[in-house]
Each structure stands twice: as C-alpha cells, then as structure tokens.
Amino acid sequence: MKPLIILTKRNSKLYFKDKGMFFSSLITPMILLVLYATFLAKVYRESFKSGLSAGLNLSDQVIGGLVGGQLISSLLAVSCVTVAFCANMVMVQDKVTGAIRDLTIAPVKRSILSFSYYLSAVGTTLLVCLSAMGIGLLYLSSVGWYLTVVDILHIVGDVVLLVFFGTALSSIINFFLTTQGQISAVGTIISSAYGFICGAYMPIASFSPKLKKVITWLPGTYGTVLLRRHTMRGAFGALKDAGVPAPALKALKDSVDCSLYVNDKAVSPAVMAAVLAGTTAVLIGIYIVMNVINKRR
C-alpha cells in the first residue's frame, strides 16, 4: 500500500510540475466556458424561445437557466474526458524520458505502478473538473439559478463517474503511446472529436438517423445526458410551472438531449449510470489485463 501511495504522489507532483500539461488541461474548460458563453449562449437562447409558444410570458432568468444548464453540461461532459487524457500523459512522459526503466528496475510490482498512474490521473482530473464545475455554477447563478442541493450532488456524482470513465479510457489508449508526437496527435484528436461523438457540441437530435443510432450506444453519451438532466431539471420545472404544455416540454427536452432513446424506448437515469459504471469497470479490467500481458513479455 505504501509504494502505491508514494508513486501516486510522485505522479501527481510531476503533473503539477509540468506547467505545459497542467495549464493545457486547466485552460481547456475555461476556454470552452468563454466560447460557449460568448458565441453559443445567444444561439441557444433564440433556439429555446423559438421552441416555446409566443404567448407565454417567460422571464429572462428562466431562459438563462436553460441556456446556462446546457452550457455547463456540455463543458463538463467534454472536460471530464479530455482533461483525463492530459492528466494521464505522465505515464507516457515516463516512457519518453526513460524514467519508466528506473521505475521497473526498482522493487515495485508493475501492477502497483500501473494503478498509481490511474489513481493519480483520477485525482488530478477530479481537481480540475470540480473546479470547472464550481466556476460553471457561479456562471449559472448569474444567468438563472434553479438548482437544488440534490441537483448539485447529482452533478458531482456525474462528474466523478465521467472522470473514472475518461481516465480508464485514456489509460488504455495512452498505454500504447511512446513518443511526444503521439502525445500531441492523440491530444488533438480527442479534444476536437470527443465533444461531437458524445453529443456535447451538437444535440443528438440534429444528427442523421444512422449516426444518431451509433452515438446512442456510446457510453460517453450517457454521461452527457445525465449532466443535461441534472443541470436543466430545475429550469424545466420552472417552465412547467409557467404553463408550458407537457407535449411542448417533452419535445424541448428531447431537442437538447435531456432524454435518451434506444430503439424508441426511453432510457432511465439509473440505467444510464449503470451502463457508464459498467463500461468503466470493463475498461479498467482491460487495462489490468494489458499490464499483466506486458509484464509476462
């Protein structure tokens, strides 16, 4: 247990010591928040207004709560995975610098070394993403606050679950990386593509039927939908209290992916969380098997 703690601390210190990796992972959520609030907030606001009846007298705060909830959920859905890839680059840097040779020569089991990388990445990613969540909640309080304590706890749970998933996924992919060029290439691909395939940048409803079917089976999509539900639940409740008809409310929720359908059947939040947790467990199992095979070689 002591070697695991020591190695985890060592990896975490290396991450925070490397200003390039730390600031690149920290600045990503901030840039996304600024871009969303500056360029997309108005688009989302007009989209919500056009989807509601003109006769309804809705305050700007309600619309702001809807827009802010969508922005924050998109930000966290992307950051929990992209930041995990940045935090897990310590494992690859050790291969690039040759430090991995010194670590494997030392009397430390390879399984402990591999697990220390995972725990370190989880801790640093959680620190960055929970900080981003706090900033996002401050932004939400300025545009329209409709969250309860239960909603916030659900959002924290979603972030933790997505961080474990993102770290497990990055551990498997980073396992095969050995050069600085590969680090840059994978980081660029993940940062630019993941937001689209998880439904964060564009609602799933806007994709073609075939692509929509594929995306609804991806685990990351479930995390995005869970965040959507919990960040926008209070604002949708305010719409209901304002007299928005149930069919219009359902159509609006579907348009922003607050509901997920597989084979035309709605997936419950409990099932979505279970799928995401199960996928994470499977990925961690694959990561363990990969390290066992590598040790034998």
N, C-alpha and C positions, 0 to 999 in steps of 0.2 A: 504493500500500500504506500509506503514511504517513497520508493522510487517513482511511482506513478504521480504522486503529488509534486515531487521535485521536478520531474520532466514537464508536467503540465504548467508549473510556474515558469519554467525556463522558456517554453514555447510562447507563453503569453507575454513574457518580457521581451522576447525577440520581436513579436508582432508590434508591440507598442514602441519599441526602439526603432524599428524600421519606419521612418516617417512617411516613406512613399506608400507602403501598404496601408498604414493606419489612416492617413488623410484621404487616400483614394476610396477607402471603404466608408469613412465617415462623411465625406463630401457628397457621395452618391445620393443618400436620402435627402440631403439639404438641397442639392441641385434639382432633384425631382420635385420637391415641395415647391420651390420657387417657380419652376417651369409650369407645374400644374396650376398654381395659384395665379400666375401671371397670364398664361395663354389659354388654358383649358377651362378655367373657372367660368368665364363668360359663356363659352360654348355649352358647358353642362347646364348652366343656369337657363339659357334660352331653350335648351332641349327639354328641361323639366317643365318650363312654363308652357311650351307648345303641346306637351302631353297632357295638360290639365285643362279643364273647362275654363273658358274665358270669364264666365260669370262668378267664379269662386274668388272670394276676397282673401287672398293668402298674403301673409306678411313676408317681408324680405328675409326675416330670420328663419322661417320655415324652409324657404328655398335655399338659404345659406346653409342650413343644417343638412339638407340633402346633398348639396354640392360638396360641402366640406367632408361629409362622411364618405362620399365616393372617392374624393381625392386622397384622403388618409388611408383608406383601404387599399387603393392602388399602390400608394407609396410603400406601405408595409408589406404587401404581397410580393413586390419586386425585391425590396431591400433584404428581407429575411433570407433570400436565396443568394442574391448577388454578393452581399456582404459576407456570407458564409464562404463563398469561393475565395474572396480576398483574405479572410482570416485563416483559411486552410492552406494558403500558399507557403506558410512556414515549413510545411512538410516538403514542398518542392524546393524551397530555397536551401534546405539542408542537403538535398541531392546536388544542387548546382554548386554550392560552396565546398562540398565534400565532407561536411560535418556529420553526415549520416554514417560515414565509415567509422569515425571515432565513437559514435553512439552505439553502433552494432558490435564493435570490439569490446566495449565495456560490459561488465557482467549484469546486463539488463535484458530481460526477455523481450523479444521483438513484439510480442502481443502487448506488453506494457507500453512500449514505445509508440506503437500504432494507436493505442487507446488514448495516450496522452495528447497526441495530435488532435484527436476527435474532441476530447474534453476541453482543450484549450480553445479550439475553434468555436465550440458551442458557447463558452463563457464570453469570449470577446465579441462574438456576433450578437449575443443577447444584450451585452452592454450597449453596443451601437444602436441596435434596433429598438430597445426600450427607451433609449434617449431620443431617438427619432419619433417614437410614439408619443413621448411627453411633449415634444415640440409640436407635433401634429394636433394633439389635444388642445394645446394653447391656441393654435390657429382656429380650431373648431369652436372654441369658446368665444372667439371674436366675431365669428360669422353666424353662428346659430347652434346653441348648446341644447341638446335634447337627450343626452346620455344619462343613465343611472349608474350607480355603483356596480350593479350586476353586469351592465353592458361593458364597463371598463374591465372588470375581471374576466369577462368572456374574451375581450380583445387581447388582454395579456396572455390568456390561455392559447389563443390562436397564434399569437406571435411566437410563443415558446414552442408550440407544435411545429410551426413552419421552420423555425430555426433548426430544430432537431432534424427535420426532413432535409433542409438545404445543406446542412453540414454532412449528413450521411451521403447525399448525392455528390457533393463536392469531394468527399473523401475517396469515393470510388473513381471519379474522373481524374482527380489530382494524383492518384496512385500511379498513373501511367506517365505523368509528366516528368521530364528530366532536364529541361533547358529553360532559359529565360525567355526565349522566343515562344515556346509552347505556353508558358505562363501568360504572356501578353495576348496570344491568339485566343486562348480559351476564355480569358477575362473579357475580351472584346465581344466574342460570340455570345457569351452568357448575358452580358449587360445589355446587348442590343436585341437579343431574340427572346429571352425568357418572359419579358413583360407581355409579349404578344401571345405566346402559347399558353400562358396561364390566365388570360382574359383580363389582365390589369390595364393595359393600354387601350384596348378596344373591347367593348362588351361582346360576349359570345354570340349574342343575338344578331350581331352585324356580320358574322362570318357566313360563308356558304354552308348549305346543309351537310355536305360531306366533311368539311373541315370542322364544323361545329360538333359533329358526332365524334370525331377524333379527339378534340380538345376536352370534351366532357368526360373522357375516360382517363385523362391525365391527372395524377394526384395533386399537382400544384394548383390546378383549377379549383379543387375542393377548398384549399386554403383561402384562395381569393374570395370565393363565395361566402365562406364563413365570416371573413372580415367584413364583407359588404353587409351581411345581415346584421352584424352586431354594431357596426358604426352608423348604420342608417335606420335601425329599428325605431328609435325614438322619434326621428323626423317623420317617418311614415305613420307612426301613431298620431302625430300632430295633424297630418293630412287627413287621417280618418276622422279625427275629432272636428276638423274643419268642414266635414261633409262631403269629402270626395267619395264617389260611389265605389263599392267593392270591386266591380269589374275593372274600372279605370285604375284603381290602386294595384290590382294584381298585374295588369298589363304594364304599369310603370315599374313595378318590382322586377318583372321578367326582363324588361328592357335594360336594366342595369345589373342583371345577374344576382339579384338577391335570392333567386330561386334557381335550382339546377334540376334539369330533367334528363333522365336516361331512359331511352325507349318510351318517351312520352309520360313517364312516371316521375313525380317529384321525389327528390332525394332529401331525407330528413337531415337536420344538422348533426344528430348523433351518428348517423351512418357516414356522413362526410368526415367527421372527426375520426371515426373508427378506421375508415379507408386510409386517411392520411397517416394515422399512427401505425397501422398495419404495414403500409408501404415503407415507412421509416424503419420499422423493425426488420423487414426483409432486406432493405439496403444495408443496414448495419451488419446483418448476417452475411451478406455477400462480401462486405468489406473485411470481415473476420476471416472468411474462407480464403479470400485473396491473399491475406497476410500469412495464413498457415501454409498455403501452397508456395508462396515466395520464400518462406523460411526453409522448407524442405529443399528447394532448389539451391 
